[in-house]
Amino acid sequence: MPSRITARLILGGWVAVVAGVSLPGARAGDDAAAAYAMARHYSGLTGAALDRRKSFDYMRKAAELGHGPAQVDLAFIYYNGNDRVAKDLAQAFRLFGKAAAGGSAIAQCMLGDFYKKGLGGAPRDDKEAFKWHRLAAARDDRCSPRSQYELYLAYAAGRGVPRDTRTAVAWLERAAQAGNPVAQARLGRAYLEGDGVPLNLEQGKAWLKKSREGVAPHDDEEEDAHDH
């Protein structure tokens, strides 16, 4: 007999169904998507429910079933911690690793940070950090400009890759053009000092001004936080 449906939610014109056991004929991916939809529902995103414990349980279920966005969201929950879930960088590292291997750009960016800093049990490995930031930098994602800036730092310092000032500046310019305020500020200073680029006071001032547009004081520091 068909399994009893324990939750049903209409989201964006489709029905997400979560059952106590696997639905007859349903693929694992379908169950994962449904669990993720329920996690977002109970997080209050639909405006209809707010139950953080249920949201977390559904999110964990979706992540276990291989749902990439759920793995990323759950990784950030562990990365930041909250009033119900303790911060756990080891769990965050594991989940970012799974999502990164599945092609998530933001997970690749975060995994690069973990290897760069040796977080969550990850070994400090500049080459591994460069590899993951390189993947994220080539993508069209909100985290890509940050990875592009990380490539600038790597090439400028010869960290995980041979030192190459020209390539470093190219990545710095790409990150600045993409809207990274940290990269914009650094590029502005480079033009003011003639550091890797021709001395150009007008360009320097323009990039420094650009870096402060819509940015709160101190938000253009080089170590920006990863909220999600």
C-alpha positions in Angstrom: 0.0 0.0 0.0 1.2 3.6 -0.6 2.9 5.2 2.4 0.9 7.6 4.5 1.8 11.2 3.6 3.0 13.0 6.7 3.5 16.5 5.2 2.4 18.2 2.0 3.3 21.7 1.0 2.7 23.6 -2.2 5.7 25.7 -3.2 6.1 27.7 -6.4 3.3 25.8 -8.1 4.6 22.3 -7.3 3.8 19.9 -4.5 6.6 18.9 -2.1 5.8 15.6 -0.4 7.7 14.2 2.6 6.7 10.8 4.0 7.8 8.8 6.9 9.3 6.3 4.5 10.3 6.5 0.9 7.4 7.2 -1.5 6.6 4.3 -3.8 8.1 5.0 -7.2 9.9 8.2 -6.0 13.6 8.7 -6.8 16.0 9.5 -3.9 16.5 12.9 -5.5 12.8 13.7 -5.4 12.7 12.9 -1.7 15.7 15.1 -1.1 14.1 18.0 -2.9 10.9 17.6 -0.9 12.9 17.5 2.4 14.7 20.6 1.4 11.5 22.4 0.6 10.1 21.4 4.0 13.3 22.7 5.7 12.9 26.0 4.0 9.2 26.1 4.9 9.9 25.5 8.6 12.6 28.1 8.6 9.9 30.7 8.0 10.8 31.5 4.4 7.2 30.8 3.2 5.8 33.0 6.0 3.6 30.1 7.0 5.7 28.3 9.6 8.7 28.6 11.9 10.1 25.6 13.7 13.9 25.6 13.7 14.2 22.1 15.0 12.0 20.7 12.2 13.8 22.9 9.7 17.2 21.5 10.9 16.0 17.9 10.8 14.6 18.2 7.3 17.7 20.0 6.1 19.9 17.3 7.6 17.8 14.6 5.8 18.0 16.4 2.5 21.8 16.8 2.9 22.2 13.1 3.7 20.3 12.3 0.5 22.8 14.3 -1.5 20.9 17.5 -2.1 23.6 20.1 -2.9 21.9 23.3 -1.7 20.9 21.5 1.5 24.5 20.5 2.1 25.6 24.1 1.6 22.9 25.5 3.9 23.6 22.9 6.6 27.3 23.6 6.3 26.7 27.3 7.0 24.5 26.4 10.0 27.4 24.5 11.4 29.9 27.1 10.3 28.2 30.0 12.1 26.2 28.1 14.8 23.0 29.5 16.3 21.0 29.3 19.4 20.0 25.7 18.7 22.9 24.3 16.8 26.5 24.4 18.2 29.2 25.7 15.9 31.0 22.7 14.4 33.7 23.4 11.8 34.5 19.8 11.3 30.9 19.1 10.2 31.0 22.3 8.1 34.2 21.1 6.4 32.7 17.7 5.6 29.5 19.2 4.1 31.3 21.9 2.1 33.5 19.1 0.7 30.5 17.1 -0.5 28.8 20.2 -2.0 32.1 21.4 -3.6 32.6 18.0 -5.2 29.1 18.2 -6.5 29.9 21.5 -8.2 28.7 24.2 -5.8 30.7 27.4 -6.4 30.1 28.8 -2.9 31.1 25.5 -1.3 34.3 25.5 -3.5 35.0 29.0 -2.3 34.5 28.0 1.4 36.5 24.9 1.0 39.4 27.0 -0.3 39.2 29.1 2.9 39.2 25.9 5.1 42.4 24.7 3.4 44.0 28.1 3.5 43.4 28.5 7.2 43.4 24.9 8.4 39.9 25.0 9.7 37.6 22.1 10.8 40.4 19.5 10.8 41.5 20.4 7.3 45.3 20.6 6.9 46.7 23.9 6.0 47.4 23.4 2.3 48.0 26.3 0.0 47.9 24.2 -3.2 44.6 22.7 -2.2 43.2 26.1 -1.2 44.3 27.5 -4.6 42.7 24.6 -6.4 39.3 25.2 -4.9 39.4 29.0 -5.2 40.4 28.6 -8.8 37.3 26.5 -9.5 35.0 29.0 -7.7 36.7 32.0 -9.4 35.8 30.8 -12.8 32.1 30.5 -12.0 29.3 33.1 -12.1 28.4 33.1 -8.5 28.1 35.6 -5.7 31.2 34.0 -4.0 33.3 34.1 -7.2 34.6 37.7 -6.7 36.0 36.6 -3.3 37.8 33.6 -4.8 39.1 35.9 -7.5 40.6 38.1 -4.8 42.1 35.0 -3.1 43.8 34.1 -6.4 45.3 37.6 -6.5 46.7 37.1 -3.0 48.0 33.6 -3.9 49.8 34.8 -7.1 51.1 38.0 -5.4 52.7 36.0 -2.5 53.5 32.8 -4.4 51.3 30.9 -2.1 50.3 27.5 -3.5 51.4 28.7 -7.0 54.5 30.3 -8.4 54.6 34.0 -7.8 53.4 36.0 -10.8 52.7 39.7 -10.4 51.1 40.1 -13.8 48.6 37.3 -13.2 48.0 38.5 -9.7 47.0 42.0 -11.0 44.7 40.4 -13.6 42.8 38.6 -10.9 42.7 41.7 -8.8 41.2 43.7 -11.6 38.7 40.9 -12.3 37.6 40.8 -8.7 37.3 44.6 -8.6 35.3 44.7 -11.8 33.0 42.0 -10.3 32.2 44.3 -7.4 34.4 43.0 -4.6 35.0 46.1 -2.4 38.1 44.6 -0.8 39.6 44.1 -4.3 38.5 47.6 -5.4 40.2 49.2 -2.4 43.4 47.2 -3.0 43.4 48.1 -6.7 42.9 51.8 -5.7 45.9 51.7 -3.5 47.9 49.9 -6.2 47.2 52.7 -8.6 48.1 55.4 -6.0 51.4 53.7 -5.3 52.2 52.3 -8.8 52.3 48.8 -7.3 52.0 46.3 -10.2 50.1 48.9 -12.3 51.1 52.2 -13.8 50.9 55.1 -11.2 47.5 56.8 -11.8 46.2 59.0 -9.0 42.8 59.5 -10.8 42.2 55.8 -11.2 43.4 55.1 -7.6 40.9 57.6 -6.2 38.1 56.3 -8.4 38.6 52.7 -7.2 38.8 53.8 -3.6 35.6 55.7 -3.9 34.0 52.8 -5.7 35.0 50.4 -2.9 33.0 52.5 -0.4 29.8 52.7 -2.4 27.1 50.9 -0.5 29.5 49.5 2.0 29.3 50.0 5.7 32.3 51.3 7.6 34.9 48.5 8.1 33.1 46.2 5.7 36.0 46.5 3.2 38.4 44.8 5.4 40.5 42.0 3.9 39.0 39.3 6.0 35.3 39.5 5.3 32.8 37.3 7.1 30.9 34.5 5.5 27.3 34.8 6.5 24.6 32.9 4.6 
